[in-house]
Amino acid sequence: MKRILIVDDSSFMRKRLRNTLEKAGYEVAGQAKDGHEGYTMFMDIKPDAVIMDVTMRGTDGIESASMILDSDPEAVIIFMSLVTDPDIHAKAEDLGKGFVGKNDHAGLLKLLDSNLQK
């Protein structure tokens, strides 16, 4: 079973994502409320993939993803956000393995499946 780390400052979103992922056969190995906690948890649990929000207080998703990729260039990070700014989208696309809107759970599962070959 593939292990996923969720990094999102919204407890509501973390809960929704956890339900979606578990129904699809993934294990949620951890949940972080900001980018710094996400980085720390990534280093501790070494998940198969990270679902990362972009905008969070403190360490945002772009900065957190950069820190994770500096430590593990093979890390699979998928951004899930409501951000529509093209510059932020471009940065996220460069760092991650995909970018989906917060309500696009089918798109998220498709990206996870293709990047993790379940």
N, C-alpha and C positions, 0 to 999 in steps of 0.2 A: 504494500500500500504506500503510495507516494505521500510524503509529509509536506504540508504547506504552512508557511508563516504569514499571518495577516497583520499588516501595519496600517492602521487607520485611526484617526482621533475620534471617530464617532462610534460609541458603543453599539448603537443601533445597526450601523453598517457591519461592524465586526460580527454581530449576532446573525444578521442576514447572510453574510458570506459564509460563516461557519455552517449554517443550515444547508446552503446550496452545495458547498464542497462535500460535506458528509453524505448528503443524498447521492452525490455523483461518485462516491467511493473513495474520496480522498480523506486523509487524516489531517486535522488541524493540529499542528505540533506546537503552535504558540500564537499569541495575540498581543500585539504591542500598540500603545496609544500614541506614540510619536516616533520620529525617525531615529532618535538616539537609542530609545529602548528597542526599536526594531533591529538596529545594528548589533546591539549587545546580545539580543536573543538569537540573531542569525549566527553569531560567533559561537554561542553556547550549544545550539541544537542542530546546526547544519541541515536545514530543511532542503527538500528537493526543489522548492520554488518559493518565491515571495510575492504576495499580492500587496502592492504599495500604493497608498494614497499619495497625491502630490502635495497638497497644501495641508500642513499641520503646524501647530505652534512649535517653537523651538527648532529642532532639526527637521527640515522638510523632506519630502520623499526623494527629490532630486539629489540633495546632499547625502542622504542616507544611502541611496543606491550607489553613489560614487564611492562612499566609504566601503560598502560591501564588496563592490567590484574591485577595489584596490586590494582587498584581502583575498578575494576569490573571483578571478576573472571569468570563471565558468558559471557563476551564479545565474540562475534563471529568475529574473525580476519582471513581473508584469504590472504595469501601472493601471490603476482603476480610479478615475477621477471625473469630476464635472467640469474641470478646467477646459476652457476653449481657446486660451491664448496660444497662437501658433508658435511662438518662440518656446514656450514651456512644453508644448506638444513635441516639438523638434528635439529638445533636450531629452525628454523622456524616451522618445523613439530611439535616439542614439544610445541611451544607456540600457534600455530594457529590451524585452523580447516581444513587446506589444503594448498597446494602449487601448483601453475600452472605457466606455462611460459607466458610471456607477450602477446603472440599472440594466446593463447588458450582461446578464449572468450567462446567457447562452454563448455569447462571444468570449467571455472569460473562460468558460469550460473548454471551448474549442482551442483557445490559445494554450491552455494548460495541457490538454491532450496532445496537441501537436509538438509542444516543447518537451514533454516528458514521456511521450510514447508509452502510455499506460499499458 
